[in-house]
Every structure is written in structure tokens, then in C-alpha cells.
Amino acid sequence: MERTVPKFFDQELQKQFDDSGFVKLSLLNKEQVEILYHGYQAFKAHHEKINIDFISTSHSNDKDLIEAVDNLILKTVEPEIMKYVYDSKVLFSKFPCKKGRP
């Protein structure tokens, strides 16, 4: 199916998306990655309490945790995403984590 309305500002990104169904972006700078990394450290214990091998924030029943993580990620990532796409909104965000094995 041919897209009638472009999703990306950049025509090359749009072509990549139309051809492959995805694009790779250099989205965050080092400072933004550090903000998310250090932000995750504040929530790490909450995530590790979820006793499954592959966890995400959405596996928690803690509404305050889910909202806090969502706010941290969205305020860091959403403005960067909006630099590339037309008329879009990020609906939610979470930290996905894979537990290591001892």
C-alpha cells in the first residue's frame, strides 16, 4: 500500500521507511543518554522486584512508578523524535530490561 501522506520531514528517511518499514536514527546525544541512564538508576530497584526474566515498567502495578518513568523518558526523547516526523505524538514509554543470570 502506498503512503499518501509523508511521515518524515526528510525525503530520504521517508523512502527508507516506505521501502523497509523502519528507519534508524541517531536520536539522543551523550547527555540525554546519561539523563535516562541515571534516571533508570532511581527506578532500578522497583523494576528488579518484578520477578520475571524480561521486565518493563508496564509490568508493574505501581501507577506512580509508571507515570514517573513515562514522564522522564518522554521529556527527554519526545522532543528529539518530533524533529523527524510530521503530526505525531508519543503515547507512552517504559524501560525494558532483561535480567542477567547468575
Contacts in CASP RR format, 6 or more apart in sequence:
PFRMAT RR
TARGET T0000
AUTHOR 0000-0000-0000
METHOD contacts of the structure
MODEL  1
MERTVPKFFDQELQKQFDDSGFVKLSLLNKEQVEILYHGYQAFKAHHEKI
NIDFISTSHSNDKDLIEAVDNLILKTVEPEIMKYVYDSKVLFSKFPCKKG
RP
2 18 0 8 1.000
3 14 0 8 1.000
3 18 0 8 1.000
5 86 0 8 1.000
6 14 0 8 1.000
6 86 0 8 1.000
7 14 0 8 1.000
7 17 0 8 1.000
7 85 0 8 1.000
7 86 0 8 1.000
7 88 0 8 1.000
8 14 0 8 1.000
8 17 0 8 1.000
8 23 0 8 1.000
8 84 0 8 1.000
8 85 0 8 1.000
8 86 0 8 1.000
9 83 0 8 1.000
9 84 0 8 1.000
9 85 0 8 1.000
9 86 0 8 1.000
10 84 0 8 1.000
13 23 0 8 1.000
13 25 0 8 1.000
13 84 0 8 1.000
16 22 0 8 1.000
16 23 0 8 1.000
17 23 0 8 1.000
25 84 0 8 1.000
27 77 0 8 1.000
27 80 0 8 1.000
27 81 0 8 1.000
28 36 0 8 1.000
28 76 0 8 1.000
28 77 0 8 1.000
28 80 0 8 1.000
32 76 0 8 1.000
32 77 0 8 1.000
32 80 0 8 1.000
35 72 0 8 1.000
35 76 0 8 1.000
36 72 0 8 1.000
36 73 0 8 1.000
36 76 0 8 1.000
36 77 0 8 1.000
39 72 0 8 1.000
40 95 0 8 1.000
43 57 0 8 1.000
43 65 0 8 1.000
43 68 0 8 1.000
43 69 0 8 1.000
43 95 0 8 1.000
46 60 0 8 1.000
46 62 0 8 1.000
46 65 0 8 1.000
47 55 0 8 1.000
47 57 0 8 1.000
47 60 0 8 1.000
47 95 0 8 1.000
47 97 0 8 1.000
48 55 0 8 1.000
48 99 0 8 1.000
50 59 0 8 1.000
50 60 0 8 1.000
52 59 0 8 1.000
52 99 0 8 1.000
53 98 0 8 1.000
53 99 0 8 1.000
53 100 0 8 1.000
54 96 0 8 1.000
54 97 0 8 1.000
54 98 0 8 1.000
54 99 0 8 1.000
55 96 0 8 1.000
55 97 0 8 1.000
55 98 0 8 1.000
55 99 0 8 1.000
56 94 0 8 1.000
56 95 0 8 1.000
56 96 0 8 1.000
56 97 0 8 1.000
57 65 0 8 1.000
57 66 0 8 1.000
57 69 0 8 1.000
57 70 0 8 1.000
57 94 0 8 1.000
57 95 0 8 1.000
58 66 0 8 1.000
58 92 0 8 1.000
58 94 0 8 1.000
60 66 0 8 1.000
66 94 0 8 1.000
69 93 0 8 1.000
69 94 0 8 1.000
69 95 0 8 1.000
70 92 0 8 1.000
70 93 0 8 1.000
70 94 0 8 1.000
73 93 0 8 1.000
73 94 0 8 1.000
73 95 0 8 1.000
74 90 0 8 1.000
74 93 0 8 1.000
77 90 0 8 1.000
77 93 0 8 1.000
78 90 0 8 1.000
81 88 0 8 1.000
81 90 0 8 1.000
82 88 0 8 1.000
END
